[in-house]
Amino acid sequence: MEITIDLNEKQEKFLKEFASKHYDEAKDNLCTRDAFHVVQTKRKNYIPYHEDLTDWFGNLPIEFCADDAHEGWYTDEVLLIYDHLKDNDIENVNVVSFEEAYQNLIEGVDGEEHFIYSYKDYFAAYGIEITAVSWIQEYYEPVAYFFILDEAKRYIEYQRHNLRFPRTYTYSAGYSNYGDFVPFRNLLLQIGEQLNKEEVK
């Protein structure tokens, strides 16, 4: 069956680029069949800290928060304490890490000695009411999808301010995928190939 379609300038440009860069075994397919490309951004999954869960999540980094809005997170507990002391004009306080303080006595901002068994004890000794302690599990979330790898890369450049450690990731449509994606992808390739041939003529 033959049909006639009207293409706008942008459609023609993309079809030609798609066919020139994503034919079978093209390098931009990144060793996949029927490739499609995804821009991903890094996200954080916050797992509330509890000593009983250390065997499961103890290998993950920990972050700390001391505000009710849960906006100001710290990867370093000592830096959080120093910022608190500075903001409250508290001087001449010996600050040690939680690892150093754990199961030991430390002198608090009140001049008293505090036995440290938990993060709550630790921060309280420095006059801080901690609002959250969480393990951080990072993962990549897809945010945009593309037929053309270079378009995915261009998206990262103009959306970089909305993305966190972005990357492109290439998927295959799937082994023996007899659904709709592969025929439609092949149709777009076929149209692009024909347009490129006509341009050469």
N, C-alpha and C positions, 0 to 999 in steps of 0.2 A: 504494500500500500504506500502510495506517495501522498504527502500532504505539504502544503505551503504555509509557512509561519512567518510572521513579521518579528524581527528581533530589534530591540533597541541597542544603542551603542554599548552600554554596559554589559548586557547579556552576551553580545558578540565577543566582547573583550574576554569575559570570563570563560566562555566556551572554548575559545582558541587557546587561552592559557592552560585550561584544564587538560585539553587534548595533547598539548605540547609537553606537559610535565608529568602526566599521570597515565600514560599508556602502559601496557603490560611490561613489568620488570623495570619500569622507570625508577631512578634513584629516589625520587620524592615519595614513592610508595613505601619506602623504608622496609623492604623485604616482606611486605604483606600483599595478599591478594584482595582486590576490591577495597582499597584503603579509604578510610575517612579520618579526618584530623580534628583533634580536640584541643582547645586551649584550656589549661587547668590552672587554678590558683590554690595556693596552700592555705589550709584552714587548720584551726586548733580544736581538738576535742578536750574539754576540761573534765577530768575525773577527780571528784572530791577526795582529798587525802584522808586516809585512815590507816593507822598502824597495822590493823589486821589484814589490809590488802597489799602490804608491801611485797609479799611473795609473788603476786601477780603483776604489779605495776612498778616495782622498785627500780627497774632499769630505765624508767622514763624520767625526763627532767621535771622539776617542780617549779611552779610559779606561785607568787604570794600577792595578796591584795589586801589593802587596809582602808578601802573606801566603800561606802554603801552602794554606790552605783556600779561597782565592779568594773571600773574603767582603767584604773592605774595598776597594772600588773608588773611585778618585778621578778626577774630570774635569779636575783641575788638578794638573799635576806639581809645581808649586812648593809647593802646599799639602801634598802628600804629603811632600815633603822637610822642610818646616817641622814637621810633626807628628812625623816621625822624629827630627829634631834635639831637639825638646822632650821626647819620650819618653826620649831617651838623655842628657838634660842636656848637650847640646853647644851651646855659645854662640859668638858672634862669627864666624859663618860667612856669607860673602856668597853669597846664593842668587840665581841668574839662571835665566831660563826656558830650556827646551831650544832654542827658536828663537834666543835670544841666544848660547847655548853652542855650537851646532852648527858644526862645522869651526873651532873656536877653542880656545885654551887657557884653562882655568879652574882656579882654586885649589881643591883638594879639602879634605876635613876632615882629611886627613893632612898638610896644609901643602905638598904637592907640586902641580905643575902637571899637568893631565890634558888630553890632546887629545880632543875630543868628536866622535865620528863616528856614534854610535848611541845609542839610549836606554839600552842596557846600560852604555856608557861613562859616560853622563851621571849615571845613578843611582849607579853604583859610585863616582864621584868624591865623592859625598856619603855614602858608606858604606852604601848601600842595595842589597840583592840583590833586584832586581825579579823577580817571579814571572810577570807577564803584562802585556802591552801589547796592547790590542785596539781595532780600530775597532768602533763601536757602530752597528748597523743596527736601528732600532726598527720595530716592526710591531704591528698589532692582532690579537689572538687572540679568537675567539668563546668565551664561557664559559657563556652561558645563552640560551634561545630562548623567544619569547613570541608569542601571537596578539594581545595587547593592548599597545599602546605604553606606556600608563601603568603597566602591571604591570612592564614592563622598567625604567622609571624608578624605580619603587618598589624593585625588586631592587637597583639601584645604591645606593640610600640605606642599605638594611640590610646590604649586603655590601661597603660602601665600604672597610672595613678590610682586605679581602682583594683589593682591586682597585687597579690603578695607572693613573691618568688614564683612568677608564672613560668609555665613551660608548655611546649606542645607535646602531645602524645598521640600516636597513630594506632588506630584499631583496624582490624580486618572485619569485614561484614560477617564473617563466621564460616566455619567449615561446612561445605555443602549447603550454603544458604540459598534456598529456592524461593525466597520471599520476594518482596518488591524492590528492595534496595539495589541489588545487583542489576536487574534489567533497566532500571531508571538510570543508574550510573553509567551503564554501557551505552544507553541512548545518548546521554550528554556527551560522552566521549566520541561517539559516532558523528554527532552533529559538529562538534569541534574539529574533528579530523577533516570532515568535508569542507568546513569553512577555511581551514588552513590550506587544503588542496586548491580551493578556488582562488585563494590569495596568491599562491605560487603561479597559477596560470595567468 
